[in-house]
């Protein structure tokens, strides 16, 4: 019995050592760098799709965006402030908001701002079927295009919720999915000073800023945000202008970069 025990111990020990060696080799391989990125991050990037959070940019260009889903009473004032500052922004509109604010949609477009879809009814896309996702996008795109006469090419997922299926369906509908790397947190009802601080301290070249058209203190915060960032050398452009053309990819942080 003791002899057999020793034999099994040697066999088991040999298998354990082989497994440990295999795991060690895999760990070493995944840690190697390929073009500045580890193989592990490259693998994750290839298997998981990402929207665009920000853009590689050396010109200190940034984009300001507003999501519009429910209220609209602050939108006119936002447009006035943007006019006064000579700034064009992005508005991601929910279809049901468009239904109630057709004249505002026209005004946003006529003033040279860029309009994207924020869905039709503001659901969590991850919880929808493929057919429901397609209907949300097709319906909202059509509502906007019927008013502006322009093709909608940008999409922001409600709640920032997405997965590979969401991004693939959006892409099949001719839409680039846009997130943000600077969140004003204006939706929390925080003060104008806090909103401005959240934006100003986090902005970098190529940033996409998230605000909401009916946040409680966004109107008070906006002049400070725009003036300060302009003084700091930043130039506001639309997301369409910020995005890179040609051969690009999205790195593991969600930054669109040139290949």
Backbone as numpy.savetxt, mean C-alpha at the origin, in Angstrom:
# Nx Ny Nz CAx CAy CAz Cx Cy Cz
20.53 -58.60 24.65 19.71 -57.40 24.65 20.57 -56.14 24.65
21.67 -56.17 25.45 22.54 -55.00 25.53 23.22 -54.73 24.20
23.60 -55.83 23.50 24.26 -55.66 22.20 23.31 -55.02 21.19
22.05 -55.53 21.18 21.06 -54.94 20.27 20.78 -53.49 20.61
20.76 -53.16 21.89 20.53 -51.77 22.31 21.62 -50.86 21.79
22.86 -51.36 21.88 23.98 -50.55 21.40 23.88 -50.33 19.90
23.46 -51.37 19.15 23.32 -51.26 17.71 22.27 -50.20 17.33
21.11 -50.30 18.02 20.05 -49.32 17.74 20.48 -47.90 18.11
21.25 -47.78 19.20 21.73 -46.47 19.62 22.64 -45.85 18.57
23.52 -46.71 17.99 24.44 -46.23 16.96 23.66 -45.80 15.72
22.65 -46.61 15.34 21.85 -46.29 14.16 21.09 -44.97 14.36
20.45 -44.86 15.54 19.70 -43.65 15.83 20.60 -42.43 15.89
21.76 -42.58 16.50 22.69 -41.48 16.60 23.16 -41.04 15.22
23.40 -42.03 14.34 23.83 -41.71 12.99 22.75 -40.93 12.24
21.47 -41.36 12.39 20.37 -40.66 11.72 20.21 -39.25 12.27
20.35 -39.12 13.59 20.21 -37.80 14.21 21.28 -36.85 13.71
22.50 -37.36 13.60 23.59 -36.52 13.11 23.37 -36.09 11.66
22.82 -37.01 10.86 22.55 -36.67 9.46 21.48 -35.58 9.36
20.44 -35.72 10.19 19.37 -34.72 10.19 19.91 -33.37 10.64
20.72 -33.39 11.70 21.29 -32.15 12.21 22.18 -31.49 11.17
22.97 -32.31 10.47 23.85 -31.79 9.43 23.03 -31.17 8.29
21.94 -31.85 7.92 21.07 -31.35 6.84 20.45 -30.00 7.23
19.96 -29.91 8.47 19.36 -28.67 8.96 20.39 -27.54 8.97
21.60 -27.85 9.41 22.67 -26.86 9.45 23.00 -26.36 8.05
23.07 -27.26 7.09 23.36 -26.86 5.70 22.27 -25.96 5.16
21.00 -26.32 5.45 19.88 -25.49 4.97 19.95 -24.10 5.58
20.26 -24.03 6.87 20.34 -22.73 7.54 21.45 -21.88 6.96
22.59 -22.52 6.67 23.71 -21.78 6.08 23.36 -21.29 4.68
22.67 -22.14 3.90 22.30 -21.77 2.54 21.33 -20.60 2.55
20.35 -20.64 3.45 19.35 -19.58 3.52 19.94 -18.26 3.99
21.08 -18.33 4.68 21.70 -17.10 5.18 22.59 -16.42 4.15
22.92 -17.14 3.07 23.76 -16.54 2.04 23.06 -15.36 1.39
23.82 -14.36 0.99 23.26 -13.17 0.35 23.30 -13.30 -1.17
22.21 -12.88 -1.79 22.12 -12.85 -3.25 21.68 -11.46 -3.65
22.61 -10.66 -4.15 22.26 -9.30 -4.54 21.79 -8.47 -3.38
22.38 -8.72 -2.18 22.02 -7.91 -1.02 20.87 -8.47 -0.21
20.24 -9.58 -0.68 19.14 -10.19 0.05 19.47 -11.65 0.34
19.05 -12.13 1.50 19.27 -13.52 1.84 18.37 -14.39 0.99
18.78 -15.65 0.81 17.97 -16.59 0.05 16.61 -16.77 0.70
16.59 -16.72 2.03 15.31 -16.87 2.75 14.35 -15.76 2.38
14.85 -14.51 2.36 13.96 -13.39 2.03 13.56 -13.45 0.57
14.47 -13.91 -0.30 14.13 -14.04 -1.71 13.03 -15.08 -1.89
13.13 -16.19 -1.15 12.12 -17.25 -1.25 10.76 -16.75 -0.78
10.75 -16.04 0.34 9.49 -15.51 0.87 8.89 -14.51 -0.11
9.76 -13.66 -0.69 9.30 -12.65 -1.64 8.69 -13.30 -2.87
9.29 -14.41 -3.35 8.79 -15.07 -4.54 7.44 -15.74 -4.27
7.24 -16.26 -3.05 6.03 -17.00 -2.76 4.90 -16.11 -2.29
5.20 -14.94 -1.77 4.19 -14.03 -1.26 4.19 -12.74 -2.05
3.05 -12.41 -2.64 2.93 -11.16 -3.38 2.79 -10.00 -2.41
3.30 -8.84 -2.82 3.19 -7.63 -2.01 2.65 -6.48 -2.84
1.82 -5.63 -2.24 1.42 -4.39 -2.91 2.57 -3.39 -2.83
2.37 -2.21 -3.38 3.39 -1.17 -3.34 3.16 -0.28 -2.12
4.13 -0.27 -1.22 4.06 0.55 -0.01 4.75 1.90 -0.22
5.80 1.89 -0.99 6.57 3.10 -1.28 7.39 2.84 -2.53
8.14 3.84 -2.97 8.83 3.74 -4.26 10.28 4.21 -4.11
11.17 3.51 -4.76 12.57 3.94 -4.81 12.64 5.30 -5.51
13.19 6.29 -4.83 13.17 7.65 -5.39 14.29 8.46 -4.76
15.07 9.12 -5.59 16.18 9.94 -5.10 15.89 11.43 -5.20
14.68 11.79 -5.62 14.36 13.19 -5.88 13.55 13.84 -4.77
13.37 13.15 -3.66 12.56 13.63 -2.54 11.12 13.88 -2.97
10.64 13.00 -3.87 9.23 13.06 -4.29 8.40 12.14 -3.40
7.21 12.61 -3.03 6.32 11.85 -2.17 4.89 12.00 -2.68
4.01 11.11 -2.24 2.61 11.16 -2.68 1.69 11.19 -1.46
0.69 12.06 -1.53 -0.31 12.20 -0.48 -1.61 11.56 -0.95
-2.21 10.72 -0.10 -3.44 10.05 -0.52 -4.51 10.14 0.56
-5.76 10.16 0.09 -6.93 10.20 0.98 -7.87 9.06 0.62
-8.29 8.31 1.61 -9.32 7.30 1.42 -10.67 7.91 1.75
-11.66 7.66 0.88 -13.00 8.20 1.10 -14.01 7.06 1.06
-14.63 6.80 2.21 -15.59 5.70 2.29 -16.96 6.13 2.79
-17.00 7.09 3.72 -18.28 7.45 4.32 -18.54 8.96 4.23
-18.11 9.73 5.18 -18.43 11.16 5.18 -17.76 11.92 4.04
-18.26 13.15 3.82 -17.70 13.97 2.74 -17.63 15.45 3.07
-18.05 15.85 4.27 -18.19 17.28 4.56 -16.87 18.03 4.64
-15.75 17.33 4.80 -14.44 18.00 4.87 -13.71 18.00 3.52
-14.28 17.34 2.54 -13.58 17.15 1.26 -13.35 18.46 0.52
-14.35 19.33 0.50 -14.21 20.62 -0.18 -13.07 21.44 0.42
-12.97 21.44 1.73 -11.90 22.20 2.40 -10.54 21.59 2.09
-10.46 20.27 2.04 -9.21 19.60 1.68 -8.79 20.01 0.27
-9.73 20.03 -0.65 -9.44 20.43 -2.03 -8.98 21.88 -2.09
-9.58 22.72 -1.28 -9.18 24.13 -1.23 -7.75 24.28 -0.74
-7.40 23.56 0.32 -6.04 23.63 0.86 -5.02 23.12 -0.16
-5.34 22.04 -0.82 -4.45 21.49 -1.84 -4.26 22.49 -2.98
-5.33 23.15 -3.36 -5.25 24.19 -4.40 -4.31 25.32 -3.97
-4.49 25.78 -2.74 -3.69 26.88 -2.22 -2.20 26.53 -2.19
-1.91 25.27 -1.92 -0.52 24.82 -1.84 0.02 24.33 -3.19
-0.84 24.29 -4.20 -0.40 23.83 -5.52 -0.03 22.36 -5.55
-0.78 21.55 -4.82 -0.45 20.13 -4.67 -1.54 19.25 -5.26
-1.12 18.23 -6.00 -2.03 17.22 -6.51 -1.89 15.97 -5.66
-3.01 15.37 -5.31 -3.00 14.22 -4.42 -3.77 13.06 -5.06
-3.87 11.97 -4.32 -4.66 10.81 -4.75 -5.87 10.64 -3.85
-6.97 10.26 -4.45 -8.18 9.95 -3.70 -8.63 8.54 -4.07
-8.69 7.67 -3.07 -9.18 6.31 -3.27 -10.63 6.27 -2.80
-11.53 6.09 -3.77 -12.96 6.26 -3.51 -13.69 4.92 -3.48
-14.56 4.77 -2.48 -15.44 3.61 -2.40 -16.66 3.88 -3.28
-17.13 2.86 -3.97 -18.24 3.02 -4.90 -19.48 3.62 -4.27
-19.79 3.20 -3.05 -21.00 3.73 -2.40 -20.81 5.20 -2.03
-19.57 5.64 -1.83 -19.29 7.06 -1.61 -19.46 7.82 -2.92
-19.03 7.23 -4.00 -19.18 7.84 -5.32 -20.66 8.06 -5.63
-21.49 7.07 -5.28 -22.93 7.18 -5.54 -23.54 8.43 -4.90
-23.03 8.79 -3.73 -23.61 9.90 -2.97 -22.92 11.24 -3.26
-21.78 11.19 -3.95 -20.97 12.41 -4.10 -20.45 12.59 -5.53
-21.34 12.45 -6.48 -20.93 12.53 -7.88 -20.28 13.86 -8.22
-20.82 14.95 -7.70 -20.25 16.27 -8.00 -18.86 16.43 -7.41
-18.63 15.87 -6.23 -17.30 15.91 -5.62 -16.31 15.09 -6.44
-16.75 13.95 -6.93 -15.87 13.12 -7.77 -15.46 13.92 -9.01
-16.41 14.61 -9.62 -16.09 15.45 -10.78 -15.09 16.53 -10.41
-15.30 17.15 -9.25 -14.41 18.23 -8.83 -13.00 17.71 -8.56
-12.91 16.58 -7.88 -11.60 15.98 -7.60 -10.85 15.74 -8.90
-11.54 15.19 -9.87 -10.93 14.89 -11.17 -10.56 16.17 -11.91
-11.45 17.11 -11.94 -11.22 18.35 -12.70 -10.08 19.18 -12.12
-9.83 19.04 -10.84 -8.74 19.77 -10.21 -7.38 19.08 -10.41
-7.39 17.97 -11.12 -6.13 17.31 -11.47 -5.63 16.28 -10.49
-6.47 15.89 -9.54 -6.08 14.85 -8.61 -6.33 13.47 -9.24
-5.63 12.48 -8.75 -5.72 11.14 -9.33 -6.66 10.29 -8.48
-7.58 9.61 -9.15 -8.59 8.81 -8.45 -8.35 7.32 -8.64
-8.37 6.59 -7.53 -8.28 5.14 -7.55 -9.50 4.54 -6.87
-9.67 3.24 -6.99 -10.78 2.58 -6.33 -10.37 2.06 -4.95
-11.31 2.17 -4.03 -11.13 1.65 -2.68 -12.19 0.57 -2.41
-12.63 -0.07 -3.54 -13.67 -1.10 -3.55 -15.03 -0.46 -3.78
-16.06 -1.27 -3.80 -17.41 -0.74 -4.00 -18.17 -0.57 -2.68
-17.97 -1.52 -1.74 -18.72 -1.46 -0.47 -17.83 -1.51 0.77
-16.50 -1.45 0.58 -15.53 -1.45 1.68 -15.55 -2.73 2.52
-15.52 -3.89 1.87 -15.41 -5.15 2.63 -13.95 -5.53 2.86
-13.73 -6.50 3.73 -12.41 -7.10 3.88 -12.24 -8.09 2.74
-11.40 -7.77 1.78 -11.27 -8.58 0.57 -10.82 -10.01 0.86
-10.02 -10.19 1.88 -9.51 -11.53 2.20 -10.65 -12.49 2.52
-11.76 -11.96 2.97 -12.91 -12.79 3.36 -13.89 -13.03 2.20
-13.58 -12.47 1.03 -14.48 -12.60 -0.11 -14.09 -13.76 -1.02
-15.05 -14.23 -1.79 -14.75 -15.18 -2.85 -14.11 -14.44 -4.02
-13.52 -15.18 -4.93 -12.91 -14.55 -6.10 -13.96 -13.77 -6.90
-15.13 -14.33 -7.02 -16.20 -13.68 -7.77 -16.62 -12.38 -7.10
-16.69 -12.38 -5.79 -17.05 -11.16 -5.06 -15.97 -10.08 -5.21
-14.71 -10.49 -5.16 -13.62 -9.53 -5.36 -13.72 -8.88 -6.74
-13.93 -9.71 -7.74 -14.01 -9.20 -9.11 -15.17 -8.23 -9.27
-16.31 -8.55 -8.65 -17.48 -7.67 -8.74 -17.23 -6.34 -8.03
-16.59 -6.39 -6.87 -16.27 -5.16 -6.13 -15.41 -4.23 -6.98
-14.40 -4.80 -7.63 -13.48 -3.98 -8.41 -14.12 -3.49 -9.70
-14.79 -4.38 -10.40 -15.40 -3.99 -11.67 -16.47 -2.92 -11.46
-17.28 -3.08 -10.42 -18.36 -2.14 -10.16 -17.83 -0.76 -9.78
-16.85 -0.74 -8.89 -16.31 0.55 -8.43 -15.54 1.25 -9.55
-14.79 0.50 -10.33 -14.07 1.10 -11.46 -15.04 1.75 -12.44
-16.12 1.05 -12.74 -17.09 1.57 -13.70 -17.76 2.84 -13.19
-18.10 2.88 -11.90 -18.75 4.06 -11.34 -17.86 5.30 -11.47
-16.58 5.11 -11.19 -15.64 6.24 -11.28 -15.42 6.65 -12.73
-15.18 5.67 -13.59 -14.92 5.97 -15.01 -16.11 6.62 -15.68
-17.32 6.23 -15.29 -18.52 6.83 -15.88 -18.61 8.33 -15.59
-18.00 8.75 -14.48 -18.02 10.16 -14.11 -16.83 10.92 -14.70
-15.66 10.33 -14.63 -14.44 11.03 -15.06 -14.07 10.79 -16.52
-14.56 9.70 -17.07 -14.17 9.33 -18.44 -12.76 8.79 -18.52
-12.17 8.46 -17.37 -10.79 7.98 -17.33 -10.73 6.57 -16.74
-9.75 5.81 -17.22 -9.54 4.46 -16.72 -8.97 4.51 -15.31
-9.47 3.66 -14.44 -8.95 3.56 -13.07 -7.86 2.50 -13.06
-6.68 2.86 -12.56 -5.54 1.94 -12.61 -4.95 1.63 -11.23
-5.48 2.28 -10.18 -4.94 2.07 -8.84 -6.02 1.57 -7.89
-5.63 0.70 -6.99 -6.55 0.09 -6.03 -5.92 0.10 -4.64
-6.70 0.49 -3.67 -6.27 0.34 -2.27 -7.27 -0.56 -1.56
-6.79 -1.64 -1.01 -7.67 -2.61 -0.36 -8.21 -2.04 0.95
-9.51 -2.16 1.19 -10.07 -1.72 2.47 -9.34 -2.38 3.65
-9.11 -1.60 4.67 -8.42 -2.04 5.88 -6.96 -2.44 5.61
-6.49 -2.21 4.38 -5.13 -2.64 4.03 -4.99 -4.14 4.02
-6.12 -4.85 3.89 -6.14 -6.31 3.99 -5.98 -6.95 2.61
-5.02 -7.84 2.47 -4.76 -8.46 1.17 -4.10 -9.81 1.34
-4.13 -10.59 0.29 -3.34 -11.81 0.17 -3.01 -11.99 -1.31
-2.38 -13.09 -1.66 -1.98 -13.29 -3.05 -3.17 -13.24 -4.01
-4.30 -13.81 -3.58 -5.47 -13.85 -4.45 -5.99 -12.44 -4.73
-6.05 -11.62 -3.69 -6.50 -10.23 -3.85 -5.62 -9.50 -4.86
-4.32 -9.62 -4.69 -3.39 -8.90 -5.57 -3.45 -9.43 -7.00
-3.61 -10.72 -7.16 -3.69 -11.30 -8.50 -4.94 -10.85 -9.23
-6.07 -10.86 -8.54 -7.33 -10.44 -9.16 -7.28 -8.96 -9.51
-6.73 -8.15 -8.62 -6.58 -6.72 -8.92 -5.71 -6.52 -10.15
-4.61 -7.24 -10.21 -3.71 -7.14 -11.36 -4.42 -7.55 -12.65
-5.24 -8.60 -12.57 -5.98 -9.05 -13.75 -7.02 -8.01 -14.20
-7.41 -7.14 -13.28 -8.36 -6.07 -13.61 -7.62 -4.79 -14.03
-6.31 -4.90 -14.23 -5.53 -3.74 -14.67 -5.22 -2.77 -13.56
-5.20 -3.25 -12.32 -5.00 -2.38 -11.17 -3.70 -2.69 -10.43
-2.97 -1.65 -10.06 -1.84 -1.78 -9.15 -2.37 -1.55 -7.73
-2.04 -2.46 -6.83 -2.50 -2.33 -5.44 -1.53 -1.47 -4.65
-2.06 -0.42 -4.05 -1.23 0.57 -3.36 -1.51 0.58 -1.87
-0.47 0.40 -1.08 -0.58 0.55 0.37 0.00 1.92 0.76
0.75 1.96 1.84 1.36 3.20 2.32 2.49 2.84 3.27
3.46 3.71 3.39 4.51 3.52 4.40 4.45 4.58 5.48
3.57 5.58 5.31 3.38 6.61 6.33 1.89 6.70 6.65
1.54 6.32 7.86 0.14 6.35 8.30 -0.06 7.55 9.23
-0.92 8.47 8.82 -1.18 9.65 9.66 -1.93 9.29 10.94
-2.61 8.13 10.92 -3.46 7.70 12.04 -4.57 8.70 12.33
-4.92 9.49 11.32 -5.97 10.50 11.51 -7.33 9.88 11.85
-7.52 8.63 11.44 -8.79 7.93 11.69 -9.03 7.65 13.18
-7.99 7.80 13.99 -8.12 7.53 15.42 -8.73 8.71 16.19
-8.96 9.83 15.50 -9.51 11.00 16.18 -8.50 11.76 16.99
-7.22 11.56 16.72 -6.15 12.25 17.45 -6.08 13.72 17.00
-5.31 14.51 17.73 -5.25 15.95 17.47 -4.54 16.25 16.15
-4.73 17.49 15.67 -4.07 17.92 14.44 -2.55 17.86 14.58
-2.05 18.25 15.73 -0.60 18.20 15.96 -0.06 16.79 15.91
-0.80 15.84 16.47 -0.37 14.44 16.45 -0.41 13.89 15.03
-1.44 14.24 14.28 -1.53 13.80 12.88 -0.33 14.31 12.09
-0.06 15.60 12.22 1.07 16.20 11.50 2.38 15.56 11.91
2.55 15.34 13.20 3.79 14.73 13.69 3.98 13.32 13.16
2.90 12.54 13.10 2.99 11.17 12.58 3.48 11.15 11.15
3.06 12.14 10.37 3.47 12.19 8.96 4.88 12.73 8.81
5.13 13.89 9.39 6.39 14.61 9.17 7.60 13.79 9.62
7.49 13.10 10.74 8.65 12.38 11.27 8.94 11.06 10.54
7.98 10.57 9.76 8.17 9.28 9.10 8.43 9.36 7.60
8.17 10.50 7.02 8.30 10.65 5.55 9.75 10.50 5.11
9.94 9.81 4.01 11.23 9.75 3.34 10.98 9.78 1.84
12.02 9.95 1.08 11.85 10.03 -0.38 11.16 8.79 -0.90
10.10 9.00 -1.68 9.35 7.87 -2.25 8.19 7.41 -1.39
7.91 8.12 -0.29 6.84 7.71 0.62 5.45 7.91 0.02
4.53 7.06 0.46 3.10 7.22 0.17 2.40 7.43 1.51
1.72 8.56 1.65 1.10 8.97 2.92 -0.38 8.63 2.91
-0.84 8.03 3.98 -2.26 7.68 4.13 -2.98 8.67 5.03
-4.03 9.29 4.47 -4.96 10.13 5.24 -6.38 9.75 4.85
-7.35 10.35 5.53 -8.75 10.08 5.23 -9.50 11.40 5.04
-10.37 11.41 4.07 -11.02 12.67 3.68 -11.96 13.22 4.75
-12.39 12.39 5.69 -13.34 12.89 6.68 -12.86 12.66 8.11
-11.53 12.51 8.28 -10.97 12.37 9.63 -11.23 13.65 10.43
-11.42 13.50 11.72 -11.88 14.60 12.56 -11.02 15.85 12.47
-9.68 15.69 12.47 -8.81 16.87 12.52 -7.89 16.98 11.30
-8.24 16.30 10.21 -7.35 16.32 9.04 -7.25 17.71 8.42
-8.33 18.47 8.41 -8.31 19.82 7.82 -7.36 20.73 8.58
-7.34 20.63 9.91 -6.44 21.46 10.71 -4.99 21.01 10.56
-4.79 19.71 10.37 -3.42 19.17 10.28 -2.78 19.40 8.93
-3.58 19.44 7.88 -3.05 19.43 6.52 -2.12 20.60 6.18
-2.46 21.85 6.50 -1.54 22.95 6.15 -0.16 22.77 6.76
-0.09 22.34 7.99 1.20 22.14 8.65 2.00 21.03 7.97
1.33 19.95 7.62 2.00 18.83 6.94 2.59 19.30 5.61
1.77 19.95 4.81 2.21 20.35 3.47 3.32 21.38 3.52
3.15 22.40 4.35 4.15 23.47 4.44 5.48 22.95 4.95
5.43 22.17 6.02 6.67 21.66 6.62 7.43 20.76 5.66
6.73 19.85 4.99 7.41 18.93 4.09 7.97 19.65 2.87
7.27 20.68 2.39 7.81 21.48 1.28 9.06 22.23 1.71
9.05 22.79 2.91 10.23 23.48 3.44 11.40 22.50 3.58
11.09 21.25 3.91 12.13 20.23 4.06 12.60 19.67 2.72
12.12 20.26 1.63 12.63 19.89 0.32 11.85 18.81 -0.41
10.70 18.41 0.12 9.93 17.36 -0.54 9.00 17.95 -1.60
8.81 17.19 -2.65 7.90 17.58 -3.73 6.75 16.58 -3.79
5.52 17.10 -3.78 4.35 16.24 -3.85 4.00 15.93 -5.30
3.82 14.65 -5.58 3.39 14.20 -6.90 2.26 13.18 -6.68
1.57 12.83 -7.73 0.55 11.78 -7.60 1.24 10.42 -7.57
0.53 9.43 -7.11 1.11 8.08 -7.06 1.46 7.60 -8.46
0.60 7.92 -9.42 0.89 7.54 -10.80 2.21 8.12 -11.29
2.51 9.34 -10.87 3.77 9.98 -11.25 4.94 9.41 -10.45
4.67 8.98 -9.22 5.72 8.45 -8.36 6.17 7.06 -8.78
5.24 6.26 -9.27 5.55 4.88 -9.64 6.58 4.82 -10.76
7.43 3.81 -10.70 8.48 3.63 -11.70 7.94 2.94 -12.94
8.48 3.31 -14.08 8.13 2.65 -15.34 9.18 1.60 -15.66
8.89 0.82 -16.68 9.88 -0.15 -17.14 9.94 -1.39 -16.28
11.11 -2.00 -16.25 11.30 -3.26 -15.53 11.50 -2.99 -14.04
10.53 -3.37 -13.23 10.60 -3.11 -11.80 10.23 -4.37 -11.01
10.50 -4.30 -9.73 10.06 -5.36 -8.83 9.73 -4.73 -7.48
9.08 -5.49 -6.62 8.76 -5.03 -5.28 9.58 -5.85 -4.30
10.41 -5.18 -3.52 11.28 -5.92 -2.59 10.48 -6.39 -1.37
11.17 -7.05 -0.45 10.48 -7.68 0.68 9.87 -6.67 1.64
10.19 -5.38 1.49 9.60 -4.35 2.35 8.39 -3.69 1.68
8.10 -4.05 0.41 7.01 -3.42 -0.31 7.44 -2.20 -1.10
8.74 -1.97 -1.21 9.24 -0.83 -2.00 9.37 -1.24 -3.47
8.79 -0.43 -4.35 8.96 -0.66 -5.78 10.34 -0.15 -6.18
11.11 -1.00 -6.81 12.47 -0.63 -7.19 12.72 -1.01 -8.64
13.67 -0.32 -9.27 14.05 -0.63 -10.64 14.93 -1.87 -10.66
14.73 -2.72 -11.65 15.55 -3.92 -11.77 16.85 -3.61 -12.52
